[in-house]
Amino acid sequence: QVQLVESGGGLVQTGGSLRLSCEASGSDFSFNTMGWYRQADGKQREYVAAISSRGGISSGGSRNYADSVKGRFTISRDSTKNTVYLQMNSLKLEDTAVYYCVAASMLFVDGDYRPSDADFESWGRGTRVTVSS
């Protein structure tokens, strides 16, 4: 059974940075796409970013971001380790949320991708990010 385990959440001040990591285990294959969603208390879950790649980290990857995080967050992955990262810079109060790692075996994203929860068959349990003033 596939497990996605997030780490790296915590408390940070506005303008600060955090780096989230997510490792997939229990799978003999590499997911085509991995990404992140988030959910703030009392709000709907929202898409953050995703990355598709066909090879190792050196092959780069096709990335997609929600408008709310473009220019501030960077997603990357090491396909050889089935691991995805989310570097979050210039954090704002509204970035406070539980961040969930997601993975899809059949999905490839590009800049025009329109996200849908149903595209991702595996979800982590989340890591909390709190941005304070």
C-alpha positions in Angstrom: 0.0 0.0 0.0 1.3 3.4 -1.0 2.0 5.9 1.8 2.8 9.5 1.3 4.6 11.1 4.3 5.0 14.8 4.6 7.5 16.6 6.7 8.9 20.1 7.2 5.9 22.0 8.4 6.1 24.4 11.4 5.7 27.9 12.6 7.3 30.8 10.6 6.9 34.5 10.5 5.5 36.4 7.6 8.2 36.8 4.9 10.0 33.7 6.0 10.6 30.4 4.3 9.9 26.7 4.8 10.6 23.6 2.8 8.2 20.8 2.8 9.2 17.3 1.8 7.1 14.3 0.9 8.3 10.7 0.4 6.2 8.0 -1.2 6.8 4.5 0.1 5.3 1.1 -0.6 5.4 1.6 -4.3 7.6 -0.2 -6.8 7.0 2.4 -9.5 7.6 6.1 -9.7 4.5 8.3 -9.8 4.3 10.4 -13.0 3.1 13.4 -11.0 3.4 14.5 -7.4 2.1 17.7 -5.9 0.6 19.6 -3.0 -2.8 20.7 -1.8 -3.6 22.7 1.3 -6.5 23.4 3.5 -6.9 26.2 5.9 -9.1 25.9 9.0 -12.7 26.4 8.0 -12.0 26.6 4.3 -12.1 24.4 1.3 -9.1 22.4 0.2 -7.2 24.1 -2.6 -4.5 23.1 -5.1 -1.0 24.4 -4.6 1.3 22.9 -7.2 2.3 19.8 -9.1 5.2 18.5 -11.0 5.5 15.7 -13.6 8.7 14.1 -14.7 9.8 11.0 -16.5 13.2 10.5 -15.1 15.5 11.5 -12.2 16.0 15.0 -10.8 18.3 15.9 -13.7 15.4 15.6 -16.1 13.8 18.6 -14.6 10.1 18.3 -14.9 6.9 20.1 -16.0 5.5 22.2 -13.2 2.2 23.9 -12.5 1.3 26.3 -9.8 -1.8 27.9 -8.4 -1.9 31.7 -9.0 -1.8 32.4 -5.3 1.7 30.9 -4.9 3.4 31.7 -8.3 6.7 33.4 -7.9 6.9 32.5 -4.2 6.7 28.7 -4.1 8.9 26.2 -6.0 8.1 22.6 -6.5 10.8 20.0 -7.3 11.2 16.3 -7.1 13.7 13.5 -7.0 12.0 10.7 -9.0 14.7 8.2 -8.1 13.5 8.6 -4.5 9.8 9.2 -5.2 10.1 12.4 -3.2 8.7 15.8 -3.9 9.6 19.1 -2.3 7.9 22.5 -1.9 10.1 25.4 -1.2 7.9 28.2 0.2 9.4 31.7 0.3 7.9 35.1 1.2 5.2 33.4 3.3 2.0 35.2 4.0 -0.6 34.8 6.7 -2.9 33.4 4.2 -0.5 30.5 3.5 -1.4 29.1 6.9 -2.9 25.7 6.3 -2.4 21.9 6.5 -0.4 20.9 3.4 -1.1 17.6 1.8 1.1 15.7 -0.5 -0.6 14.1 -3.5 0.5 11.6 -6.2 -0.8 10.4 -9.5 0.4 7.5 -11.6 -1.4 8.4 -14.8 -1.3 12.2 -14.8 1.1 14.6 -16.6 0.7 18.3 -15.9 1.9 21.3 -17.8 1.4 25.0 -17.5 -2.1 24.8 -18.8 -3.2 22.0 -16.4 -6.6 22.6 -14.6 -6.4 20.8 -11.3 -8.9 18.4 -10.0 -8.8 16.5 -6.7 -9.9 13.3 -8.6 -6.7 13.3 -10.6 -4.7 12.2 -7.6 -5.2 8.7 -6.2 -2.8 9.0 -3.3 -2.9 11.5 -0.5 -0.7 12.1 2.6 -2.0 12.9 6.0 -0.7 16.5 6.0 1.8 18.7 7.7 0.7 22.0 9.3 2.2 25.3 8.3 1.5 28.3 10.5 2.5 31.8 9.4 2.5 34.4 12.1 2.8 38.1 12.0 
